[in-house]
Amino acid sequence: MQMRVRGLVSLGLLSLAIAGCTETDVVGPPSSIIAPAVRLDSPRQRWDPARYDLSVTIAGSLIPGELITVTATVTALHDSPRTSVIFATPDLDHPSRRGIREETALVSRQDRPVLKGQTGRFQETVIFPEPGYYRILVRVDAGDPEPMFDNGRLLSQGNHNELWLWVSPDGGRLTPSFDRSVFPEGTRIVPGPLSLKPSRSASGPLRIQPASYSGASSFSFSAAWSYAGMRLQGPAVDTVRLVYLDSAVYKPVPNAYVSLLIWDWYEQRYIGGGGYAHTDANGEVELECAYSPYEENEYTFELSNSYAKVTPTLAAQINLEYYGCGGNSGDEVAYNTAAASIHHNVAVFVPASRTFFGVQRAKIDVEYDSGVTGGSYNDGDDKITLGTAVVLNADAPFFQSHEYGHALHEKALGGMPPINESLCDDHTFYFPTDLECALAEGFADFHGIIVGGTNHRSVYEQQTADSGRGAIVEAPVAGFLYDLVDDSTWPGSITETHDSTSYPGLYVAKLLETCEVYVSSTWIQNRGVDHLAYCAETQVDTAITNSAVFFTTRSTDPTNQRESATEPTGWSATKIRASWQENLYGYVLP
């Protein structure tokens, strides 16, 4: 095996060697967790957007001062002319977790083409000089600004993995996520070099400095008495900014929940606490220091707000004492990078959804699962699950807000139509399913392009030739919904002469929520874009139901409709019909 060293970076306690190789093997006794990106075999797994399979292994002893080799094995499921693999160790980069003011973190990046079916191995070496709890983040990214499709499926830009390493003289261990149980009694539960909690003394509070490693088989802590900065009145305040690492950029974690527990060192128990605050839009919050030299304020940051609770929930933990506290503005890096990024996106697109559509649903649980690649919404549990390919890349806001669109549809917009799981499980943007699936997925796509960013609006751009199947394909259904609310001009594209509707989002939301049709002597909730079109036109036109062209897969046509949406200014049944006919029946498969 030959390995070409491309560079050496050193910062403080960190030694990080950047190595580039083609088909290397991990050597030496490995201590590894292998987390391949695999598709979840579940009826709720709506799509698998992975462009890559990514697994990460660790080789070497998890002992302070020992060299550890990190190997990212990347298999391209589709051609990727430029594949970038990014490695980062944020807890070594800023071991004090204070003063992060640069926009970039210490990371390494390797670029290499990996063609479909090929496997590339990318390696880094890292040394952890002190005992502690550290994470390694690995991300693979195609770096392609244009969307890529596989049989109609939109593929994500990349994949993500992270591992936590407990480094100690006894050999340490690996965990797939942040695990509080690894910390010995009396130590601070924070990432980075291990440090002790302070202990009470009759002579005064004992201030413990960070741990210092003193040998290959043992480690010790140095303690020092400190009365510097003693205050006689009122608690001081530290301003803390909670961030997560997205490639080389620290981004804020807004609206994270902060709770407080007050520890009394004399009584050796918690004496108070409760809900404290939320971080602001920049991830910042002011935290009070302890009121007494014999107390300690323990703040816990959770990825929870009025919109969603993202698990793993624990984002960070900060302990502020009486001495040496106050005026130390700085950053804390969230423990789970992927979960923090989801929380960040949720805090952006849920308010945008509420503003645009004028409706809202209850708080929802969102789980990050490193064992899956795609995303799903389970209506039975009312829960969203997101995998490795739908976080920390350019497409993540679209994919995540797509799933939230399902959750909004189910709980606030009348409920999704009954779904044929065997048909809809393998749905794609461009290929036929049925009326029910196309409506459910089409609305979720529509929601995604409204609040999850504009980079996928071109997916729904109007086609020209007649395929006759647009009503059972999700992309043209989403295109029709989008045409109801946008103007006639696509950004940087063509003018849609058929599109002369520009109605409020609330109108579309209420139409979807309240539209019912009369079928076989029974009123039922809308179950397809045909039902929605009848309600939008406020009529069931026999010229449509008797047609051999429109909605031909509907076995039993309705005879009447009803809805309680308020028709907006400029409403026109003729214009609405022109829009759905062009979107659904002027559509051609790509």
C-alpha atoms as one frame of an Amber mdcrd trajectory, in Angstrom:
protein
   0.000   0.000   0.000   1.267   3.429  -0.892  -0.100   6.599   0.585   0.686
  10.099  -0.590   0.643  12.714   2.178  -0.723  15.963   0.778  -0.262  18.213
   3.753   0.071  18.589   7.497  -2.042  20.892   9.651  -1.331  21.664  13.297
  -3.374  23.818  15.654  -2.667  23.763  19.382  -3.142  20.196  20.561  -4.278
  18.941  17.154  -2.168  17.043  14.663  -4.164  16.231  11.543  -2.513  14.599
   8.562  -4.290  14.823   5.230  -3.806  11.664   3.203  -5.084  10.914  -0.278
  -5.329   7.351  -1.566  -7.286   5.300  -4.044  -7.813   1.741  -2.810  -6.310
   1.595   0.661  -7.163  -0.841   3.430  -7.433  -0.091   7.111  -4.409  -1.574
   8.851  -3.660  -2.402  12.464  -6.089  -3.576  15.128  -9.296  -1.674  14.341
 -11.721  -0.217  16.827 -14.558   0.626  14.515 -18.187   1.399  14.080 -19.349
   0.858  10.515 -22.446   2.865   9.671 -23.337   2.266   6.010 -26.040   4.338
   4.420 -28.787   1.822   3.699 -32.400   2.175   2.762 -34.993   1.568   5.430
 -37.237  -1.368   4.548 -40.463   0.176   5.717 -43.777   1.027   4.076 -43.274
   4.575   5.300 -40.011   5.044   3.410 -41.296   7.118   0.506 -38.053   7.441
  -1.433 -34.341   6.790  -1.257 -32.450   9.862  -2.453 -28.890   8.715  -1.773
 -26.258   9.478  -4.368 -23.618   7.695  -2.294 -23.226   4.951   0.253 -20.930
   6.137   3.047 -19.350   4.134   5.835 -16.765   5.316   8.336 -14.274   3.167
  10.242 -11.769   4.021  12.930  -8.470   2.146  13.259  -6.019   2.489  16.113
  -6.112   2.683  19.895  -8.330   5.274  21.525  -5.548   6.201  23.943  -4.309
   9.778  24.378  -1.387  10.544  22.111  -1.953   7.553  19.813  -2.426   7.955
  16.046  -5.949   7.144  14.837  -6.819   6.539  11.198 -10.261   7.540   9.950
 -11.358   5.865   6.713 -14.401   7.014   4.754 -15.507   4.413   2.209 -17.636
   6.011  -0.487 -19.536   4.012  -3.104 -21.063   6.062  -5.900 -24.575   4.915
  -6.733 -24.545   7.362  -9.654 -21.820   9.056 -11.667 -20.203  11.862  -9.713
 -17.461  13.636 -11.686 -16.400  15.532  -8.563 -16.750  13.863  -5.189 -15.640
  15.791  -2.110 -15.109  14.207   1.291 -14.830  16.573   4.235 -13.430  15.584
   7.638 -13.814  17.740  10.752 -13.058  17.456  14.474 -14.852  20.464  16.019
 -14.067  19.536  19.642 -10.349  19.503  18.942 -10.592  22.558  16.745 -11.889
  24.634  19.665 -11.301  22.581  22.818 -12.388  25.438  25.102 -15.574  25.991
  23.069 -15.010  29.701  23.550 -14.306  32.551  21.192 -15.364  30.939  17.913
 -15.498  34.018  15.784 -14.029  32.754  12.530 -16.560  31.591   9.966 -14.499
  28.547   9.125 -13.472  25.612  11.292 -10.414  23.448  10.936 -11.387  20.819
   8.396  -9.750  18.909   5.589 -11.228  18.289   2.188 -10.324  15.734  -0.464
 -11.677  15.830  -4.035 -11.701  12.920  -6.433 -14.067  11.632  -9.169 -15.926
   8.463  -8.202 -17.942   6.935 -11.037 -21.089   4.866 -10.676 -20.371   1.511
  -9.070 -16.872   2.517  -7.997 -15.669   2.700  -4.408 -13.234   5.311  -3.174
 -11.484   5.283   0.177 -10.530   8.578   1.767  -8.333   8.702   4.868  -7.318
  11.094   7.611  -5.151  10.638  10.670  -5.745  12.425  13.944  -4.163  12.466
  17.409  -6.178  13.234  20.546  -3.522  14.347  23.078  -5.768  14.355  26.160
  -8.463  12.120  27.642 -11.897  13.320  26.639 -14.929  12.876  24.442 -14.531
  13.957  20.823 -16.471  13.661  17.598 -15.382  13.056  14.028 -17.653  14.402
  11.288 -17.467  13.024   7.756 -19.454  14.343   4.830 -19.451  13.320   1.176
 -20.759  15.873  -1.297 -21.246  15.833  -5.054 -20.835  19.594  -5.278 -23.164
  19.699  -8.299 -25.485  22.743  -8.410 -27.809  21.048 -10.905 -30.367  18.511
  -9.629 -29.755  14.886 -10.590 -32.495  12.311 -11.086 -32.609   8.539 -11.152
 -35.729   7.191 -12.861 -37.589  10.301 -11.778 -36.189  10.372  -8.242 -34.440
  13.528  -7.128 -31.074  12.574  -5.617 -29.514  14.397  -2.704 -26.182  16.164
  -2.985 -24.419  14.027  -0.406 -24.337  11.963   2.762 -23.233  12.482   6.350
 -21.839  10.451   9.216 -20.496  11.244  12.643 -18.888   9.198  15.395 -18.041
   9.990  19.010 -14.749   8.796  20.483 -14.180   8.350  24.212 -10.384   8.642
  24.505  -8.865   7.385  27.758  -5.792   5.504  29.033  -7.806   2.280  29.333
  -8.447   2.178  25.579 -11.660   4.170  25.271 -14.603   3.281  23.066 -16.730
   4.465  20.167 -20.347   5.552  20.280 -22.588   6.397  17.293 -23.990   9.477
  19.069 -23.382  11.598  22.157 -23.705   9.346  25.219 -23.717  10.940  28.678
 -23.020   7.605  30.348 -19.374   7.541  29.219 -18.411  10.325  31.632 -16.995
   9.235  35.002 -18.612  10.516  38.174 -17.510  14.036  38.996 -16.557  15.097
  35.470 -18.216  17.705  33.308 -20.557  16.348  30.666 -19.172  18.398  27.789
 -17.290  17.497  24.601 -13.574  18.029  24.350 -10.791  17.381  26.871 -12.009
  15.832  30.115 -12.398  18.185  33.088 -13.666  17.830  36.647 -16.585  19.568
  38.236 -15.514  21.919  41.048 -15.848  20.671  44.618 -16.711  22.573  47.790
 -14.117  23.241  50.457 -14.420  24.782  53.907 -11.818  27.340  52.883 -13.633
  28.355  49.757 -14.711  27.081  46.365 -12.173  24.921  44.557 -11.514  25.916
  40.978 -10.494  23.007  38.755  -8.456  23.669  35.643  -8.888  21.535  32.472
  -7.439  18.057  32.593  -3.813  17.624  31.639  -2.511  14.306  30.425   0.517
  13.095  32.336   1.403   9.699  30.902   0.498   6.709  28.817  -1.137   4.771
  31.650  -2.557   7.445  33.955  -3.835  10.980  33.944  -4.262  13.642  36.599
  -5.934  16.975  37.171  -4.336  20.138  38.471  -6.314  22.303  40.897  -5.801
  25.899  41.923  -7.485  28.237  44.404  -8.915  31.323  42.810 -10.796  34.263
  44.248 -10.114  36.538  41.291 -13.118  38.448  40.076 -15.176  38.005  43.279
 -18.411  39.957  43.050 -20.308  41.263  46.023 -23.676  41.830  44.396 -25.777
  40.410  41.599 -24.988  37.618  39.153 -22.944  38.290  36.051 -24.126  37.203
  32.633 -22.446  35.181  29.911 -23.762  35.446  26.354 -23.538  32.065  24.661
 -24.135  31.292  21.002 -25.140  27.727  20.129 -23.819  26.662  16.713 -23.313
  23.555  14.606 -20.685  22.791  11.999 -21.874  22.561   8.386 -18.796  21.708
   6.313 -16.446  24.576   7.165 -19.058  27.049   8.383 -20.534  27.455  11.853
 -24.272  28.130  11.651 -26.576  29.181  14.504 -29.069  26.905  16.260 -32.038
  29.258  16.719 -34.979  28.814  19.086 -33.365  25.987  21.074 -34.882  25.393
  24.503 -32.690  26.203  27.502 -33.432  24.793  30.953 -31.678  25.514  34.260
 -30.819  23.405  37.292 -29.162  25.015  40.333 -26.718  22.804  42.236 -25.901
  23.505  45.886 -22.396  22.300  46.810 -23.079  22.405  50.557 -26.256  20.340
  50.430 -25.038  18.249  47.495 -28.363  18.461  45.711 -30.283  20.504  43.146
 -32.200  23.296  44.850 -34.134  24.815  41.969 -34.460  25.395  38.262 -36.887
  25.039  35.407 -37.497  26.450  31.967 -35.181  29.362  31.320 -35.169  30.741
  27.765 -34.760  30.025  24.053 -31.856  30.970  21.842 -32.573  33.839  19.474
 -32.400  33.819  15.673 -28.607  34.027  15.863 -28.413  31.121  18.314 -27.577
  33.461  21.219 -28.899  33.525  24.781 -27.858  35.346  27.947 -27.154  33.004
  30.849 -26.813  34.159  34.451 -23.882  32.982  36.527 -24.447  31.404  39.919
 -25.695  33.722  42.703 -23.454  32.211  45.382 -19.884  30.876  45.565 -21.401
  27.595  46.715 -23.815  27.167  43.846 -23.492  26.222  40.192 -25.950  26.916
  37.381 -26.289  23.991  34.991 -27.844  24.951  31.670 -29.047  22.321  29.219
 -29.778  23.161  25.577 -32.376  20.992  23.860 -33.445  20.854  20.219 -37.032
  21.570  21.105 -39.339  24.494  20.439 -43.007  25.099  19.741 -42.638  23.649
  16.207 -40.795  20.386  16.738 -38.713  18.255  19.062 -35.677  16.913  17.238
 -33.979  13.809  18.608 -31.275  13.242  19.733 -32.560  16.139  21.849 -29.574
  17.129  23.997 -27.688  19.863  22.149 -25.222  21.132  24.765 -24.688  21.540
  28.488 -23.017  24.532  30.140 -22.117  25.023  33.811 -21.685  28.594  35.064
 -20.313  29.250  38.544 -19.805  32.364  40.660 -16.106  33.076  40.200 -14.520
  33.851  36.867 -17.911  34.139  35.188 -19.453  37.028  33.345 -18.692  38.845
  30.143 -17.237  35.757  28.484 -19.194  35.783  25.251 -18.486  32.698  23.193
 -19.807  29.778  21.205 -20.819  26.262  22.161 -20.835  23.627  19.417 -23.964
  21.473  19.413 -23.294  17.834  20.292 -25.203  16.272  17.381 -24.412  18.043
  14.130 -27.111  16.439  11.989 -29.875  16.928  14.553 -28.828  20.541  15.102
 -28.959  21.201  11.356 -32.490  19.760  11.212 -33.531  21.962  14.131 -32.043
  24.971  12.336 -34.018  24.227   9.178 -37.254  23.547  11.074 -36.918  26.882
  12.860 -36.774  28.536   9.427 -39.290  26.671   7.276 -42.092  26.083   9.801
 -42.628  29.823  10.427 -42.405  30.343   6.656 -45.059  27.653   6.160 -47.354
  29.205   8.750 -46.955  32.632   7.196 -47.556  31.480   3.630 -50.425  29.043
   4.182 -52.020  30.773   7.173 -52.540  27.470   9.007 -50.518  25.517  11.521
 -50.346  22.132  13.154 -49.232  20.930  16.579 -45.622  20.339  17.570 -44.141
  17.253  15.926 -41.363  14.797  16.773 -38.536  14.654  14.240 -35.905  11.931
  14.561 -32.488  11.834  12.953 -31.650   8.174  12.226 -28.136   7.449  10.965
 -29.282   3.982   9.875 -31.423   5.287   6.996 -30.703   7.556   4.062 -34.045
   9.050   3.041 -36.964  10.554   4.897 -40.462   9.522   5.858 -43.558  10.670
   7.684 -45.487   8.098   9.700 -49.067   9.263  10.056 -49.786   6.620  12.711
 -47.092   7.935  15.053 -47.241  11.482  13.668 -43.469  11.449  13.392 -40.883
  12.445  10.793 -37.711  10.377  10.363 -34.750  11.825   8.463 -31.636   9.947
   7.347 -28.092  10.712   6.364 -28.727  11.851   2.771 -31.304  14.506   3.691
 -29.219  16.521   6.175 -26.298  18.909   5.783 -26.495  19.415   2.032 -28.036
  21.911  -0.369 -31.142  19.777  -0.878 -31.816  19.167   2.828 -34.325  22.036
   3.346 -36.410  20.807   0.403 -36.450  17.169   1.531 -37.175  18.048   5.152
 -39.957  20.511   4.336 -41.422  17.904   1.936 -41.894  15.543   4.892 -43.291
  18.357   7.014 -45.746  18.993   4.177 -47.099  15.470   4.694 -47.436  16.136
   8.420 -49.228  19.438   7.784 -51.550  17.817   5.236 -52.448  14.998   7.630
 -53.143  17.056  10.754 -54.183  20.516   9.554 -55.455  20.204   5.979 -58.126
  17.539   6.167 -55.868  14.495   6.130 -53.983  12.753   3.350 -56.035  10.559
   1.015 -55.926   6.798   1.616 -52.659   5.556   0.143 -51.957   2.328  -1.714
 -48.626   1.653   0.001 -47.448  -0.935  -2.510 -47.903   1.587  -5.320 -46.836
   4.780  -3.545 -43.770   3.447  -1.711 -41.729   3.662  -4.901 -43.102   6.984
  -6.104 -40.965   9.412  -8.108 -41.383  12.966  -9.317 -42.035  12.038 -12.911
 -43.706   8.646 -13.184 -47.338   7.602 -12.776 -48.801   6.192  -9.552 -52.469
   6.928  -8.890 -54.634   9.940  -8.117 -54.336   9.549  -4.339 -50.557   9.155
  -4.223 -49.968  11.942  -6.749 -52.015  14.354  -4.630 -50.311  13.427  -1.339
 -46.810  13.581  -2.787 -47.589  16.507  -5.087 -48.703  18.667  -2.159 -45.595
  17.694  -0.177 -43.435  18.664  -3.174 -45.358  21.929  -3.486 -44.811  22.630
   0.208 -41.114  21.874  -0.217 -40.579  24.338  -3.055 -42.593  27.029  -1.264
 -40.764  26.969   2.083 -37.675  24.784   1.485 -35.868  26.953  -1.021 -36.147
  27.753  -4.706 -33.476  25.423  -6.072 -36.000  22.776  -7.163 -38.693  24.933
  -8.703 -37.337  24.108 -12.161 -38.358  20.492 -11.529 -41.971  21.559 -11.928
 -41.542  23.813 -14.930 -44.313  23.383 -17.458 -43.766  20.860 -20.236 -45.460
  21.097 -23.611 -46.517  17.764 -25.119 -49.599  15.809 -24.062 -48.946  12.612
 -22.104 -52.458  12.364 -20.697 -51.223  11.094 -17.314 -50.344  14.218 -15.354
 -53.123  13.752 -12.803 -51.413  10.610 -11.473 -47.884  12.069 -11.488 -46.771
  14.137  -8.504 -44.627  16.765 -10.307 -47.424  18.156 -12.523 -49.804  18.081
  -9.533 -47.266  20.161  -7.613 -46.892  22.383 -10.690 -50.649  23.054 -10.762
 -50.673  23.959  -7.049 -47.664  26.199  -7.566 -49.274  27.919 -10.539 -52.259
  28.769  -8.349 -50.044  30.934  -6.126 -47.148  32.167  -8.285 -47.074  34.617
 -11.153 -46.557  33.667 -14.775 -42.772  34.001 -14.849 -40.313  31.332 -13.782
 -37.056  32.781 -12.398 -34.575  32.865 -15.242 -36.881  30.855 -17.469 -39.937
  31.072 -19.668 -43.178  32.957 -19.301 -46.106  30.593 -18.767 -48.887  31.994
 -20.917 -51.443  29.628 -19.355 -50.714  30.852 -15.822 -52.854  33.859 -14.967
 -53.647  32.913 -11.338 -51.770  34.277  -8.326 -53.843  33.448  -5.272 -52.895
  33.494  -1.565 -51.490  30.367   0.036 -54.366  30.400   2.506 -56.785  29.834
  -0.366 -54.982  26.677  -1.476 -54.705  25.477   2.137 -58.412  25.942   2.832
 -59.317  24.400  -0.510 -57.354  21.286   0.364 -58.723  21.224   3.922 -62.409
  21.665   3.158 -62.911  20.234  -0.338 -65.407  17.353  -0.381 -67.077  15.594
  -3.306 -70.346  13.657  -3.544 -69.721  10.108  -4.713 -72.262   7.258  -4.650
 -74.591   9.134  -2.287 -71.743   9.966   0.145 -69.699  13.075   0.829 -65.981
  12.218   1.025 -62.783  14.198   1.547 -60.913  14.985  -1.670 -58.807  12.068
  -2.872 -57.069  13.409  -5.951 -56.254  16.485  -7.968 -59.471  15.921  -9.955
 -61.534  16.451  -6.806 -59.454  19.509  -5.957 -59.981  20.927  -9.465 -63.759
  20.564  -9.164 -63.735  22.377  -5.819 -61.449  25.110  -7.176 -63.871  25.657
 -10.069 -66.842  25.352  -7.648 -68.542  22.906 -10.009 -68.441  19.322 -11.229
 -68.677  19.874 -14.964 -70.092  16.917 -16.901 -67.988  18.027 -19.858 -65.033
  16.918 -17.743 -66.494  13.824 -16.071 -67.838  12.510 -19.394 -64.571  13.197
 -21.187 -62.369  10.394 -22.484 -59.301  12.587 -21.894 -59.442  13.973 -18.368
 -59.061  11.981 -15.137 -59.655   8.673 -16.878 -58.289   6.563 -14.008 -61.107
   7.690 -11.682 -63.488   4.732 -11.423 -66.474   6.675 -10.105 -66.784  10.371
 -10.808 -68.422  12.708  -8.299 -71.655  14.484  -9.060 -71.231  17.451  -6.746
 -68.634  19.331  -4.688 -68.487  21.629  -1.722 -65.750  23.685  -0.028 -65.498
  26.637   2.330 -62.397  28.398   1.027 -62.879  32.102   0.374 -62.446  32.776
  -3.330 -59.781  35.495  -3.603 -59.850  38.691  -5.603 -59.448  37.878  -9.287
 -60.715  34.318  -8.846 -61.747  32.727 -12.137 -62.891  29.171 -12.821 -61.787
  29.599 -16.435 -58.255  30.566 -15.422 -58.057  27.694 -12.928 -59.125  25.231
 -15.609 -56.520  26.556 -18.019 -53.869  26.009 -15.358 -54.764  22.413 -14.426
 -55.332  21.364 -18.021 -51.936  22.680 -19.069 -50.098  21.275 -16.051 -51.782
  17.869 -16.040 -52.402  17.283 -19.723 -49.778  19.378 -21.440 -47.151  17.394
 -19.565 -44.575  15.090 -21.065 -42.307  12.624 -19.262 -38.659  13.740 -19.428
